Amino acid sequence: MEENLIVYDEQLRPVGAESRERVHRIGLLHKVVQCWVVSPRPEGLWIWYQKRAQDKASFPGYFDTASAGHVPAGEEPLTAILREIQEEIGLNLEPEQLTYLGRWREAMDYDSFRDREIAEVYLYLDPEPAFALGAEVEEMIRVPLAEVVKKEIEGAKRIRAVGKKGEFWAESDRFCPHWGEFEAVLLPVLRKRGFCG
């Protein structure tokens, strides 16, 4: 059955529901959820990314925030992100384990795929998350905070990361584009909590 999404006007007021296919075909504004999973450890702060499965319709094999997905009509964002986290990376979390970071607008066009998103963004802190990956995720990688800063703020073309086969160089253009979100939404909270300068 086709998933319906609530669509919004530019003032973020709901104006109806449309099929997910139509939303992306004509670029209607809709809600998604994202969760950054961050591990504070003695050696420093690590940020987790999922590697999307090769059969995903968009960005197959790319690295993305630890968990993300659409908010179907009739579902609240918090419920949606808890569901996505469980389905994609196998963590069964309670609402109080997440920190709401705020809202972020994104827009991108790829051939017949037009994406206009309102992302409701969350944070989950855990030194040792016990991931159990679902079918949509190929693997989880972790990246030192300093390397994420190099990619997101300094424009580095590749960064050091750790995956299931050990340390490797991850090409920056293999990450799903969330232009500016790390610097505007996640980094200020990490700084406020004293995780970085």
VEXLO-264419 format. One record per residue (C-alpha): residue number from 0; residue in one letter; x negated, y, z. Coordinates in steps of 0.001 Angstrom, whole numbers, always signed. Each point is the difference from the previous one (the first is absolute). Layout:
+-----+------+---------+---------+---------+
| seq | type |    east |   north |      up |
+-----+------+---------+---------+---------+
| NUM |    A |       X |       Y |       Z |
...
+-----+------+---------+---------+---------+
This chain:
+-----+------+---------+---------+---------+
| seq | type |    east |   north |      up |
+-----+------+---------+---------+---------+
|   0 |    M |      +0 |      +0 |      +0 |
|   1 |    E |   -1321 |   +3437 |    -950 |
|   2 |    E |   -1208 |   +2095 |   +2939 |
|   3 |    N |   +1656 |   +3413 |    +312 |
|   4 |    L |   -1851 |   +3027 |   +1330 |
|   5 |    I |   +1382 |   +3280 |   +1335 |
|   6 |    V |   -1061 |   +2891 |   -2242 |
|   7 |    Y |    -654 |   +3540 |   +1206 |
|   8 |    D |      -7 |   +3523 |   -1366 |
|   9 |    E |   -2973 |   +2349 |    +347 |
|  10 |    Q |   +1259 |   +1147 |   +3414 |
|  11 |    L |    -144 |   -3671 |   +1095 |
|  12 |    R |   +3780 |    -300 |    +233 |
|  13 |    P |   +1445 |   -3398 |    -987 |
|  14 |    V |   +1965 |    +225 |   -3253 |
|  15 |    G |    +936 |   -3627 |    -683 |
|  16 |    A |   -1406 |   -3468 |    -602 |
|  17 |    E |   -1601 |   -1462 |   -3122 |
|  18 |    S |   -1625 |   -3288 |    -940 |
|  19 |    R |   -3723 |    -252 |    +672 |
|  20 |    E |    -608 |    -526 |   -3719 |
|  21 |    R |   +1832 |   +3206 |    -945 |
|  22 |    V |   -1676 |   +1967 |   +2802 |
|  23 |    H |   -3423 |    -817 |   -1459 |
|  24 |    R |   +1035 |    +251 |   -3652 |
|  25 |    I |   +1203 |   +3602 |    +241 |
|  26 |    G |   -1993 |   +1140 |   +3038 |
|  27 |    L |   +2636 |    +576 |   +2671 |
|  28 |    L |   -1146 |   +1121 |   +3444 |
|  29 |    H |    +285 |   -2832 |   +2544 |
|  30 |    K |   -1403 |   -1132 |   +3348 |
|  31 |    V |   -2819 |   -2424 |    +690 |
|  32 |    V |   -1804 |    -975 |   +3188 |
|  33 |    Q |   -3717 |    -431 |    +590 |
|  34 |    C |   -2012 |   -1215 |   +2972 |
|  35 |    W |   -3676 |    +669 |    +580 |
|  36 |    V |   -1563 |   -2721 |   +2151 |
|  37 |    V |   -3059 |   +1291 |   +1852 |
|  38 |    S |   -2378 |   -1971 |   +2227 |
|  39 |    P |   -1947 |   +1912 |   +2671 |
|  40 |    R |   -3056 |   -2125 |    +813 |
|  41 |    P |   -3249 |    +606 |   +1898 |
|  42 |    E |   -1903 |    +350 |   -3294 |
|  43 |    G |   +2461 |   +2556 |   -1336 |
|  44 |    L |   +3391 |    +424 |   -1633 |
|  45 |    W |   +1151 |   -2311 |   -2794 |
|  46 |    I |   +2893 |    +644 |   -2360 |
|  47 |    W |   +1765 |   -2982 |   -1553 |
|  48 |    Y |   +1261 |    -250 |   -3569 |
|  49 |    Q |   +1938 |   -2756 |   -1677 |
|  50 |    K |    -995 |   -1334 |   -3399 |
|  51 |    R |   +3210 |    -229 |   -1978 |
|  52 |    A |    +793 |   -3338 |   -1658 |
|  53 |    Q |    -808 |    -327 |   -3692 |
|  54 |    D |   +3674 |    -529 |    -906 |
|  55 |    K |   +1201 |   +3325 |   +1442 |
|  56 |    A |   +1888 |   +2132 |   -2535 |
|  57 |    S |   -2018 |   +3105 |    +869 |
|  58 |    F |   -3691 |    +240 |    +918 |
|  59 |    P |    -727 |   -3763 |     -11 |
|  60 |    G |   -3264 |    -793 |   +1761 |
|  61 |    Y |    -397 |   +3540 |   +1340 |
|  62 |    F |    -725 |    +900 |   +3616 |
|  63 |    D |   +2796 |   +1797 |   +1838 |
|  64 |    T |    +936 |   +1079 |   +3504 |
|  65 |    A |    +288 |   -3013 |   +2305 |
|  66 |    S |   +3764 |    -271 |    -556 |
|  67 |    A |   +2473 |   +1895 |   -2150 |
|  68 |    G |   +3353 |    -390 |   -1695 |
|  69 |    H |   +3293 |   +1535 |   -1031 |
|  70 |    V |   +2809 |    +952 |   +2359 |
|  71 |    P |   +3120 |   -1737 |   -1352 |
|  72 |    A |   +3380 |   +1709 |    +232 |
|  73 |    G |   +1438 |    -568 |   +3471 |
|  74 |    E |   -3327 |    -559 |   +1746 |
|  75 |    E |   -1807 |   +2464 |   +2263 |
|  76 |    P |   -3695 |    +715 |    -669 |
|  77 |    L |   -1161 |   -1444 |   +3343 |
|  78 |    T |   +1903 |   -3226 |    -655 |
|  79 |    A |   -1410 |    -100 |   -3524 |
|  80 |    I |   -3641 |    +370 |   +1068 |
|  81 |    L |    +326 |   -2624 |   +2748 |
|  82 |    R |   +1485 |   -2379 |   -2590 |
|  83 |    E |   -2709 |    +781 |   -2578 |
|  84 |    I |   -2775 |    -486 |   +2557 |
|  85 |    Q |   +1405 |   -3404 |    +923 |
|  86 |    E |    +580 |   -1109 |   -3601 |
|  87 |    E |   -3278 |   +1252 |   -1459 |
|  88 |    I |   -2607 |    -403 |   +2736 |
|  89 |    G |   +1721 |   -2193 |   +2574 |
|  90 |    L |     -15 |   +2293 |   +3027 |
|  91 |    N |   +3140 |    -110 |   +2160 |
|  92 |    L |     -15 |   +3439 |   +1583 |
|  93 |    E |   +2333 |   +1893 |   +2291 |
|  94 |    P |   +1025 |   +3584 |    -877 |
|  95 |    E |   -1998 |   +1438 |   +2909 |
|  96 |    Q |   -3215 |   -1474 |   -1449 |
|  97 |    L |    +205 |   +2381 |   -2958 |
|  98 |    T |    -755 |   +3708 |     -40 |
|  99 |    Y |   +1945 |   +2101 |   -2489 |
| 100 |    L |   -2464 |   +2243 |   -1857 |
| 101 |    G |   +2421 |   +1960 |   -2141 |
| 102 |    R |   +1252 |    +316 |   -3547 |
| 103 |    W |   -2046 |    +195 |   -3204 |
| 104 |    R |   +1172 |    +755 |   -3562 |
| 105 |    E |   -1561 |   -1810 |   -2957 |
| 106 |    A |    +572 |     +44 |   -3744 |
| 107 |    M |   -1664 |   -2001 |   -2782 |
| 108 |    D |    +740 |   -1074 |   -3571 |
| 109 |    Y |   -1255 |   -3187 |   -1691 |
| 110 |    D |   +1452 |    -820 |   -3420 |
| 111 |    S |   +3663 |    -860 |    +719 |
| 112 |    F |    -548 |     +38 |   +3789 |
| 113 |    R |    +839 |   +3364 |   +1601 |
| 114 |    D |    -392 |    +129 |   +3753 |
| 115 |    R |   +1343 |   +2834 |   +2170 |
| 116 |    E |    -307 |    -960 |   +3652 |
| 117 |    I |    +707 |   +1304 |   +3465 |
| 118 |    A |   -2321 |   -2100 |   +2168 |
| 119 |    E |    +796 |    -433 |   +3682 |
| 120 |    V |   -3450 |    -754 |   +1418 |
| 121 |    Y |    -885 |   -2011 |   +3113 |
| 122 |    L |   -3123 |   -1045 |   +1910 |
| 123 |    Y |    -729 |   -3263 |   +1795 |
| 124 |    L |   -3112 |    -228 |   +2204 |
| 125 |    D |   -1451 |   -3439 |    +759 |
| 126 |    P |   -3665 |    -986 |    +458 |
| 127 |    E |    +625 |   -3517 |   -1350 |
| 128 |    P |   +3234 |    -257 |   -2032 |
| 129 |    A |    +987 |   -3635 |    -585 |
| 130 |    F |   +1113 |    +212 |   -3619 |
| 131 |    A |   +2002 |   -2818 |   -1610 |
| 132 |    L |    +334 |   +1005 |   -3630 |
| 133 |    G |   +3164 |    -346 |   -2047 |
| 134 |    A |    +251 |    -689 |   -3720 |
| 135 |    E |    -323 |   +3676 |    -985 |
| 136 |    V |   -3450 |    +416 |   +1562 |
| 137 |    E |   -3184 |   -1662 |   -1237 |
| 138 |    E |   -2270 |   +1007 |   +2879 |
| 139 |    M |    -700 |   +2675 |   +2595 |
| 140 |    I |   -3156 |   +2085 |     -66 |
| 141 |    R |   -1364 |   +2388 |   +2612 |
| 142 |    V |   -1868 |   +3211 |    -674 |
| 143 |    P |   -2000 |   +2122 |   +2471 |
| 144 |    L |   +1580 |   +3387 |    +607 |
| 145 |    A |   -3089 |   +1784 |   -1346 |
| 146 |    E |    +348 |   -1864 |   -3319 |
| 147 |    V |   +3678 |    +930 |    -303 |
| 148 |    V |    -984 |   +3636 |    +564 |
| 149 |    K |   -2577 |    -324 |   -2805 |
| 150 |    K |   +2699 |   -1259 |   -2381 |
| 151 |    E |   +2911 |   +2195 |   +1013 |
| 152 |    I |   -1731 |   +3301 |    +753 |
| 153 |    E |   -3457 |    -101 |   -1595 |
| 154 |    G |   +1033 |   -1739 |   -3236 |
| 155 |    A |   -2307 |   -3036 |    +222 |
| 156 |    K |    +399 |   -2373 |   -2965 |
| 157 |    R |    -456 |   -3113 |   +2131 |
| 158 |    I |     -59 |    -804 |   +3686 |
| 159 |    R |   -1254 |   -2739 |   +2289 |
| 160 |    A |   +2690 |   -2424 |   +1190 |
| 161 |    V |    +302 |   -3414 |   +1649 |
| 162 |    G |   +2240 |   -2718 |   -1426 |
| 163 |    K |    +458 |   -3733 |    +444 |
| 164 |    K |   -3340 |    -651 |   -1758 |
| 165 |    G |   -1915 |   +2603 |   +1992 |
| 166 |    E |   -1243 |   +3488 |    -815 |
| 167 |    F |    +495 |   +1354 |   -3526 |
| 168 |    W |    +257 |   +3236 |   -1970 |
| 169 |    A |   +3595 |   +1023 |    -718 |
| 170 |    E |    +537 |   +2261 |   -2995 |
| 171 |    S |   +2039 |   +3052 |    +993 |
| 172 |    D |   +2141 |    -191 |   -3144 |
| 173 |    R |   +1256 |   -3429 |   +1141 |
| 174 |    F |   +1932 |   +1560 |   +2900 |
| 175 |    C |   +3642 |    +993 |    -466 |
| 176 |    P |    +165 |   +3780 |    -290 |
| 177 |    H |   +1320 |   +1733 |   +3098 |
| 178 |    W |   -1634 |   +3334 |    -784 |
| 179 |    G |    -615 |   +2050 |   +3128 |
| 180 |    E |   +1988 |   -2184 |   +2398 |
| 181 |    F |   -2995 |   -1286 |   +1980 |
| 182 |    E |   -1385 |   +3488 |    +590 |
| 183 |    A |   +3351 |   +1671 |    +734 |
| 184 |    V |   +1882 |   -2699 |   +1908 |
| 185 |    L |   -2306 |   -2634 |   +1531 |
| 186 |    L |   -3317 |   +1761 |    +664 |
| 187 |    P |   +1420 |   +2783 |   +2237 |
| 188 |    V |   +1616 |   -2607 |   +2274 |
| 189 |    L |   -3238 |   -2007 |    +239 |
| 190 |    R |   -1878 |   +3177 |    +885 |
| 191 |    K |   +2605 |   +1028 |   +2576 |
| 192 |    R |    -351 |   -3392 |   +1685 |
| 193 |    G |   -3774 |    +380 |    +140 |
| 194 |    F |    -865 |   -2743 |   -2480 |
| 195 |    C |   -2050 |   +2322 |   -2198 |
| 196 |    G |   -1473 |   +3507 |     -26 |
+-----+------+---------+---------+---------+
